[in-house]
Amino acid sequence: MLTQISHRPPASAVEQTCLRDERIRQAATAALRMTGYRSVAELECEVVDGMVVLSGVVTTFYMKQLAQAAVLRLDLVRCVEISIEVRQP
């Protein structure tokens, strides 16, 4: 009896980068949620080639710094661009 093994061709560099960026985005989004602050959890998170871009609005500079620190802790993150506006309620 023969067993057929299907081999998936190796992913291209572009596919690997896209998959890595998606994993980073998911991890960054989870890290933002784990801060416990709603406005931080609701920030937009985009990833391009390992660079995370955070955007949105928070109510304090502390929350802005907290968001940056939460994402910078992640292993695959190369850098973080902060486009977060602080708007007092």
C-alpha positions as CSV (number, residue, x, y, z in Angstrom):
1,M,0.0,0.0,0.0
2,L,1.4,3.4,-1.0
3,T,0.9,6.5,1.0
4,Q,0.7,9.6,-0.9
5,I,2.3,12.6,0.7
6,S,1.4,16.0,-0.7
7,H,4.1,18.6,-0.5
8,R,3.2,22.2,-0.3
9,P,5.6,24.4,-2.2
10,P,7.6,26.8,0.0
11,A,6.0,30.1,0.5
12,S,7.5,33.0,-1.3
13,A,9.3,35.7,0.6
14,V,6.3,38.0,0.0
15,E,3.9,35.4,1.4
16,Q,6.1,34.8,4.4
17,T,6.3,38.6,5.1
18,C,2.5,38.9,4.9
19,L,2.1,36.0,7.3
20,R,4.6,37.4,9.7
21,D,3.0,40.8,9.6
22,E,-0.4,39.3,10.2
23,R,0.9,37.4,13.3
24,I,2.5,40.7,14.5
25,R,-0.8,42.5,14.0
26,Q,-2.8,39.9,15.9
27,A,-0.2,39.9,18.8
28,A,-0.2,43.7,18.9
29,T,-4.0,43.9,19.0
30,A,-4.0,41.3,21.8
31,A,-1.3,43.3,23.7
32,L,-3.4,46.5,23.4
33,R,-6.5,44.7,24.7
34,M,-4.6,43.3,27.7
35,T,-3.8,46.8,28.9
36,G,-7.3,47.0,30.3
37,Y,-8.0,50.4,28.9
38,R,-10.8,50.6,26.4
39,S,-9.4,53.5,24.4
40,V,-6.0,51.7,24.1
41,A,-7.8,48.5,23.0
42,E,-9.7,50.3,20.3
43,L,-6.5,51.8,18.6
44,E,-6.0,50.9,15.0
45,C,-3.0,48.7,14.3
46,E,-1.3,48.2,10.9
47,V,1.9,46.3,10.2
48,V,4.1,46.7,7.2
49,D,7.3,44.7,7.0
50,G,7.5,44.4,10.8
51,M,6.9,48.1,11.4
52,V,3.7,48.6,13.6
53,V,1.7,51.8,13.0
54,L,-0.7,52.7,15.9
55,S,-3.4,55.3,15.3
56,G,-6.4,56.6,17.0
57,V,-7.4,58.6,20.1
58,V,-6.7,58.1,23.8
59,T,-7.5,60.4,26.7
60,T,-4.1,60.7,28.4
61,F,-0.4,60.7,27.5
62,Y,0.0,57.8,29.9
63,M,-2.3,55.6,27.7
64,K,-0.4,56.7,24.6
65,Q,2.9,55.6,26.2
66,L,1.3,52.4,27.5
67,A,0.2,51.4,24.0
68,Q,3.7,52.0,22.6
69,A,5.3,50.0,25.4
70,A,2.8,47.1,25.0
71,V,3.6,46.7,21.3
72,L,7.4,47.2,21.6
73,R,7.6,44.2,23.9
74,L,6.7,41.9,21.1
75,D,9.5,39.9,19.6
76,L,9.1,40.4,15.9
77,V,8.3,44.1,16.0
78,R,11.1,46.2,14.3
79,C,9.8,49.6,15.3
80,V,6.6,51.4,16.2
81,E,5.2,54.5,14.6
82,I,2.8,56.4,16.9
83,S,0.0,58.4,15.2
84,I,-2.1,58.5,18.4
85,E,-3.9,61.7,19.3
86,V,-4.4,62.6,23.0
87,R,-7.8,64.2,23.4
88,Q,-9.0,65.2,26.9
89,P,-12.7,64.1,27.5
